[in-house]
Amino acid sequence: MVYIDSLKGVQTVSAWPLWTQPAPPPPVHPPFKIRECGDKGLGMFALRRIPRGDVIVSQRPLLFSHPCLHVHADQTVSAFYESALAGLSSDTQSAFNSLRNAQLETEDVSRIRGIVLTNALGTQLPPPHDPTANYNAVFTSLCRANHDCSPNAHYSFSAETFTGRLTALRAIQAGEEITIGYTDIEFPRAQRRQVLATKFNFDCGCETCCLPPKKASESDTRRAAIAAFLIRLNELNADIAEEAEPLFPEGATLARASELLRWAEGERLVEAAYKLTMTAVGLALKEHNMSEAIRLTLRAINYLRAEEGNDSPHFAWFAREAGLSPEQMATKLDSSDEEMMGPNLNA
Ligand SMILES: C[S@@+](CC[C@H](N)C(=O)[O-])C[C@H]1O[C@@H](n2cnc3c(N)ncnc32)[C@H](O)[C@@H]1O
């Protein structure tokens, strides 16, 4: 692993105590294999059924870099990457070089830089660094996950253990491709496709992008409404204290949040469904509808474990409060009445 920014950056990162700690162990029997899948190149496919919330893969980055490199005036960004990579072990170099480069090679974008641009996922640094600053990380198998506009896996990065991982957002069936979202999947089709074409150089042919015109237009209307609501929610709550009451968009009601939640579930937008469920809990409390608040809280816990994983400390806390182990809680949530717990979002 190498950190590319400046000499000072390399020194800071080399001194991190976490390098003396082993990385969290990945699943003992990886539940996926990487294989060719047509025009997309390689992809990740489930070897067996992967339950919601299970960790699919967990690994430290192969390469980690600041998105704005401080290079000398007489050096290009591409040359900087070349010299940094040359300092790595030959195994790491060949793992890096085997990754896909979907960028057109130009004077500015060498093959190595193209690999970073094609594969980079967002990471943050551990304290005392700014937790909101985003860095680029490139991983070996984790970067083989292709994009889908209704993905079944969630990428997250732990700054504390410096590990990236994928968890199953819903149960993934054996043979199914494991996918993540490269862009804001709540946006309508044209906007998503434009970002994917410009940034990643491909035309998305996922199921949602290939819907017939009437269904595509319904999907766009629903996604645009979900996106507008979530953007406003983010804006309102960006600067409020953690313990403060959340603020809701103007005119938001439990009925409206529940409608958007149903749409998000219909669109298989699990991450949006989680945020909308949390918002609906807040609105149910505001409207003194306690039975709905409890029903929605259970639904939110089910979504939380999908994103944070079945080993999430938050999920373990909820399970403990219910007098259950996390495994018992997960089984109960999965087997409970769908209306109560939210659909399993299986095909
Ligand atoms: C991070 S890589 C994903 C793994 C890659 N398929 C490989 O062979 O290593 C990203 C690149 O994979 C391809 N890709 C990912 N998702 C795709 C999709 N839904 N349709 C077509 N190509 C896709 C694009 O070339 C994209 O720039």
The ligand as a MOL file (V3000), in Angstrom:
LIG
                    3D

  0  0  0     0  0            999 V3000
M  V30 BEGIN CTAB
M  V30 COUNTS 27 29 0 0 0
M  V30 BEGIN ATOM
M  V30 1 C -14.0180 -0.4490 -11.2030 0
M  V30 2 S -14.0960 -1.1690 -12.7770 0 CHG=1
M  V30 3 C -15.1490 -2.5340 -12.4710 0
M  V30 4 C -14.4950 -3.8460 -12.8000 0
M  V30 5 C -14.1830 -4.0220 -14.2500 0
M  V30 6 N -15.3310 -4.5220 -14.9880 0
M  V30 7 C -12.9970 -4.9360 -14.4780 0
M  V30 8 O -12.9630 -5.6470 -15.4910 0
M  V30 9 O -12.0720 -4.9250 -13.6630 0 CHG=-1
M  V30 10 C -15.0940 0.0090 -13.6020 0
M  V30 11 C -15.2070 -0.1980 -15.0820 0
M  V30 12 O -15.9060 -1.4240 -15.3490 0
M  V30 13 C -16.8040 -1.2390 -16.4390 0
M  V30 14 N -18.1990 -1.3080 -15.9400 0
M  V30 15 C -18.6090 -1.2520 -14.6620 0
M  V30 16 N -19.9340 -1.3730 -14.5690 0
M  V30 17 C -20.3900 -1.4760 -15.8340 0
M  V30 18 C -21.6940 -1.6000 -16.3850 0
M  V30 19 N -22.7920 -1.6480 -15.6370 0
M  V30 20 N -21.7990 -1.6980 -17.7300 0
M  V30 21 C -20.6840 -1.6470 -18.5300 0
M  V30 22 N -19.4280 -1.5230 -18.0560 0
M  V30 23 C -19.2820 -1.4300 -16.7100 0
M  V30 24 C -16.5250 0.1450 -17.0000 0
M  V30 25 O -15.5230 0.0250 -17.9750 0
M  V30 26 C -16.0010 0.8760 -15.7760 0
M  V30 27 O -15.2300 1.9950 -16.0990 0
M  V30 END ATOM
M  V30 BEGIN BOND
M  V30 1 1 1 2
M  V30 2 1 2 3
M  V30 3 1 2 10
M  V30 4 1 3 4
M  V30 5 1 4 5
M  V30 6 1 5 6
M  V30 7 1 5 7
M  V30 8 2 7 8
M  V30 9 1 7 9
M  V30 10 1 10 11
M  V30 11 1 11 12
M  V30 12 1 11 26
M  V30 13 1 12 13
M  V30 14 1 13 14
M  V30 15 1 13 24
M  V30 16 1 14 15
M  V30 17 1 14 23
M  V30 18 2 15 16
M  V30 19 1 16 17
M  V30 20 1 17 18
M  V30 21 2 17 23
M  V30 22 1 18 19
M  V30 23 2 18 20
M  V30 24 1 20 21
M  V30 25 2 21 22
M  V30 26 1 22 23
M  V30 27 1 24 25
M  V30 28 1 24 26
M  V30 29 1 26 27
M  V30 END BOND
M  V30 END CTAB
M  END
